[in-house]
Amino acid sequence: MHSINYHLGFKSSAFPLPRPKSKLSTVSALSTADSPSNAFWDYNLLFFSQRSELHRPIRLKSIFGKIPQDFPSGTYYLVGPGLFSDDHGSTVHPLDGHGYLRSFDISNDIVEYSARYVSTDAEKEERKGKKEWRFTHRGPFSVLRGGIRIGNVKVMKNVANTSVVCWGGRLLCLWEGGEPYEIDPRSLDTFGLVDLTGVDADQVVKDQDWKKELFRHGISELGVDIASFLLKPILYGVFNMPAKRLLAHYKIDPERNRLLMLSCNAEDMLLPRSNFTFYEFDSDFKLKQKKEFIIPDHLMIHDWTFTDSYYILVGNCVRLDIPASVLALSGTQPMISALAVNPTRPSTPVYILPRFTDERDGNTTNWRKPIEAPQQFWAMHAANAFEERDGLGNVEIQLQLSACSYQWFDFHRMFGYNWRNAKLDPSFMNTVARGENLLPHLVKVSINLDSRGKCVSCSAENLSNKWNRPADFTIINPAFAGRKNTYIYSSAASGKRRLLPHFPFDSVIKLNMNNGKVGSWSSGSRTFFGEPIFVPKSIYSGDTEDDGYILVVEYAVSKQTCYLVVLDARKIGGKDAIVAKYEVLKELRFPLGFHGFWANRPLHKCILNTNGSCV
């Protein structure tokens, strides 16, 4: 069992704690549940490095209840960073940590667990044998303390650590800045990179009138083209960035049984225009549609959503920081320093993009001009979007998402990471001077379009009157994606901890969008949760939206272990919401995960054809 990684320790006025001599002395020093030392270590223990892997599954022990009979057989995949520090003095941002894939295979009342590192190109280079690691890639959010810093052009460190999806019999781990890696769904062996952005489609729609829009927005077409021309050989050649950057967030359309994915161009992050390409794959992973939109705006999109007729982007506005860009290119600052949030717009741009060429309202000429939501916020994760049409062709679109303020969001300090000393500071995520609406919270955006596609009204509502504490990692019953839903599930903060009141999250909530009622569930006083996952029952009725279960990992930092928790989605808010709880051995506990995926058993039982691919 590897010791806690104390490179992530720090000393601050908010959480004063001396540097410990050993793990045992640290644990023994933790006396009260809500002390400064506990707050410090509870936070940092969520981001320790787990170097051990489990090549063969082991059965987990139930410490409460058991898997119910109507729980379907399948696998819960969870990915996130697993390694943050090497053996030569470098510690990286959590977003740059090597991808660590966890698998919980559930059949009847048996839960088997395994975990492997995604064997990316960067992992193969930086992993020296079985035990030693030496970071050679900076990563977009980090600066190396050891190794080469100045002139190090190894920036795009594809760590495949952000999300995971099982589709068409194939398991993919995704990252925000490159192609996904394909994984064997049973052994968790890494097959290699998958090119999803270079494929051709029978129907490719590309807008040709973006230049006119650039002029209308006061942007020089020639200047943007020249900048793009100069940037491409630097980004693609010197820094080895992929031409198209596939986003980690995907969507699944249950009505058409399609996987929807989105990419943007690498140079877009430095230019006042954005190239977005949407891809739709059928259940055999054949590309059915590829559609490109060029938007005259400098945006950073992390998550997005769709309806039956539209792709929807909620624009986070950014700008190029030229002085920081020079330092970033030199290696003395993280590459993300080249960007800064741009809070000059008092509203939030929402782009309603036609999903099909035969768009039903017959008017697709105004999609380049965003609808301005009358509130400024930074969109984080989208729970759902849906549209409702009346007999006259008018349409109402509702978006459900989590968002924070531009004043709170900081590229340099996400997760409290300080790149200057490579340490984590929990006070950043928990100190708010001007109200909790600055922190991640739930938001509903309502847009009304007339029969010609013109916006009649747009409103944005903070759902703080329903849940007035921070919340993120929003999910729904996946069968209701793209259509009207009643329930949103989310990780959230209870506010019960004095020194960690906002993050990490310590509750799971269920919000009824119809009546505003909120139910919550939480565990012990020093336990935290990542993203929940909804699992419909094996005898699920499509008309009963909350007839299923919630899977969520509980990080019991005081016990230095993890648990897989099964909740009854209907009973969240009641006393008997918890159904079962399974313990991961302490020596196999893992750091905070990002996003997961539930795959029913038929999804990853593949029949191989003669060339070895899944039929």
Steps between C-alpha positions, in 0.01 A plus 500: 500500500645831397519787742306822468648743253606795714622701205140623491529634853518870574507752778257792499328733741165340419611145580819511709671165537869410535652264249467152658779250542286200424150399404434347843591819684268689268205272558550502876502879496151515354280539804181692434288452190501867400849618587743689273730197483213267409379739234847515350559125492145408404537712189848384409421133561251523213793563265762251615686290244396137469772312316357153551297333227266206516530287188264230622165592655444444870164459670401787725355441843158636582493693824132590462218337305542333164428561133121471448356240264370758251844661463624425145825317433767726363810705573554843650811660352653800674801693372706775652860587583697243695852642520598856588868481606802330346824388667701802391330796666219582257136522605229570244152646504218245553387563142846388381508182710531173310165334426406225746204286391294326768250223426218373722344194341160418651315172456225387738637595843867473402717809441847450352752784484805557281711805409763575236689799370408600147814419304525824305809606309587738784456224758733270308766771486470621859465163670841348561446131566244396760582746778676814380336799329672802343280772353626632167179667378397830652131454443272800432450586869839428656864605515762232564723542803742232385607421145496743208300819550628771267433405140300189590246471218341179636180670602208300367524215746205283402430328829152365411379586850176696458213278385420150380237354269409151384339511155462248222686242708802732536623666817662843461679725750488866399699812574432865418781550251538200270365174368368236743676179594321171448501256792415131525174512701586183692876499563537883484799456270562803279464438125613848389380828354178516297462754219142626520548848354662402170225274371275600211123508497244462224354834604746774592358848548747787530403864525655719229376842609699547820723766343206737460417451865857579603471837330165565664659440839786735424762228469754512221465195277851545369646541849334185630607302195861619533505420871356156432755441223788594733371303797437168326863400433594601855216319674482197271870465429702638792254419779356191329139598564226319306331710233161428654457487875230248593314609811470256786125544539274303266124448488282198427172546314278211619229576241732450202744274687795722409820612666559875452849648528652845450841631396659841449820613329819532705569858386152613607615539858719790387273659239176701505308232312403144576469197271263239642441164332227265619508126432217248531575127513246220482501191723758335270729802538440603140504874442155613394552875506783752525409866521727803538422849630738796498406756764655850517558488874786403734347221707604219728249215500538221753153346493205543265162348428241425231130475427308322228576784254800688638852484633532754782818673615508726805793730434771558758678813376880508511774725371867462410745620765799594283763563774406173672506322163868586456579360844287192432678429173834532678402240758510726806120508532231241416366512144153577636646837609460612140126523565302715739129526565331790325223641722430806283159371384225544758307207349579142397496407130298189412546359149202305364648305207279309251566130542361385162498653152124458481453717808128510563452871563648576156717785628867428568644840408537647848685229689832694491345770713468361853203536726613700802391346828438798733753392760876458493622154598771249409340172389656190653287189437171448314239267647249512214321707236168445330257677269123522493308620193144623468266466203616834354866402477616697804757320710606524863849373588607431856862452610597351836861544605745587773688827483723731700599865474783650297623654826544157660631299204879515468708305246800524729333366815254227403479241778708743706820408316779758520735445207767722654563259789316195355281466810128479572325774697148400612424855608460617139206268436339596831546875541228721354457860602203608290239226516465134412361571152863552402564130566377210281122490525199376304356719223198475270493691170173531308492617137190564288527507120221590260416300188769689303771414751518848651557526873193640675628471856785356703527465876761359736408384847737407779338208677631624835145530633482121463860410597700792637837329534768410245428212261659352188538172306135511396344188346157366404344168411677442164178378338370860525795670331375753245140483620305648788618375837383556853804406710859619521755323718819669610789497742466787742628660819296472817680796660540309825878530504631834625836487318395309187147636457493501118738239360558204498136400468357289781142437384294363215184695419187437293320808366142485372480763225118502510437581864845612618532235770852386582603183677856441616709214633836511672719263695755558778649830611828455311381334181473651152344411166578533133258482209188281545382262226137402432432130432145414380359180644514185293119503500496875447183662363578789265218708653643491853797731487645441848445123502864403532815528707780748555859381511754726665847456650539609861850620590536434872820696549512460876502121450723530192275280290224516238153349476267431212157616615165397350207734562132457414433799274136519612592525867774764500401736777355219712654292775533178301656638179814290530464148360853361515859599570815318388851564634816540292808371683704781656809417301294531178315821584516758225494879461197705401359392164354728236232340277359150465273283288260215570509225235234231505644155445401468128696817421838340556448138403663505160515241226822547307508467124793369298701823526462514876255790522175491692193414294 
